[in-house]
Amino acid sequence: MDASAIQNLIDKQKRLVASGGTRPLAFRMKQLQTLKSAVKKYEKDIMEALRQDLRKSQYEAYTTEIGYLLDSLGHTMKHLKRWMKPKTVRTPAMHFGSKSVIYPEPYGSALIIGPFNYPFMLVMDPLAGAIAAGNAAVIKPSEFTPHVSAVIAKLIREHFDEDYIRVIEGGKETTSDLIHAPFDRIFFTGSTQVGKIVMKAAAEHLVPVILELGGKSPCIVHSDADLELTAKRIVWGKFVNTGQTCVAPDYVLAHKEIKPALLVKLKEQITAFYGADPKQSPDFGRIVNERHWERLTGLLEPSKVVTGGESDRGDLYLAPTLMDKVQWGDKVMEEEIFGPILPILEYEHLDQAISMLNSRPKPLALYLFTANKGIERNVMEAVSFGGGCVNDTILHLATPYLPFGGVGQSGMGSYHGRYSFEAFSHMKGVLKKSTRVKINFIFPPYSDKKLNLIKKVMK
């Protein structure tokens, strides 16, 4: 679609929302149920597309994409009626005779731009929030996962009116046209670099944005951690989806005393999960394309690789890799890895580790393994990050009761569960004043008596 066609579509969507057609609870519930039924209908097609684009196993495709979305839709449908209700809040005493109410209302036409790593779930889950909040939407799937993009386009086209929800496929030029258009809300998931471009373009029309970005998410392993369990949870969180997860542990920061033992456990868990040759494992996927494969293999330093490192350009394969004796200034520590490479750094004093973390951009996630409540409290209070886990990895994003989002360089805004509804809703505050209670001291002419009275009320 060219710019004029996009503008025409946005105008139609805005008229639809302004007409009130998307606002009734019954309409929203019907659309959410339609989406849920469509996902179930296309389950096999989605799994096959994920296999073709990312070599995802059926288990991983279902749990991290399809099943996750179905669960999210179920939660939204269960609670939507309550979320939609206007909320009465407290009113200050100076507004005696008044009532304060917050009305959630849809923004209008929302643009959702998805990434390649979870190409189905990370456009459809925000879409569920947009529908729940009463918006119309345009979806732009990732061009790096063409098979998934095609399935999404077919699913949406078959089940939804094209003036209500539309999928627009294409490359960078299409994305550029979309982000420069006057949508009412933009929801972007992707890299920090592209996030800046999206935000700059949105500023032209003062379009509010939600940016779900990334960063180098640290995993701190303190000296008292259960190393067997810690290694299992780190290896799973790091290498699920071949490390192409925005909240994957980007690097391990291990206490000096336990780092050698932790390395042994990490190696054991990689073999336990993926066998002696992970390339043959049906549970280990592939890098999305050759450009990202080249970027990742360029981060390897053979002298620091302690396990893994094997690669195959033709198969887009890169083995689960551990790198030891890594320093903060190494190339692998310059950018978010977003692949199956796990550097191991060490610390001796926690305060030094916290200071080093706080000198870097705020990450999307942080993970801490410790049995010490004092250590836990210290890290949680001292380090700023989007969200995270204590004694686990990545699972904080799998609950609809926690907001998920970044801070600073790792993004802005949050979603999941009720937070998705709120992400696509403008919270309109209204003061309802009684006509029976008449307070005249706020009106001119003013006097010292009125000033002294207002000073007693406003203090």
Disulfide bonds with the S-S distance in Angstrom:
none
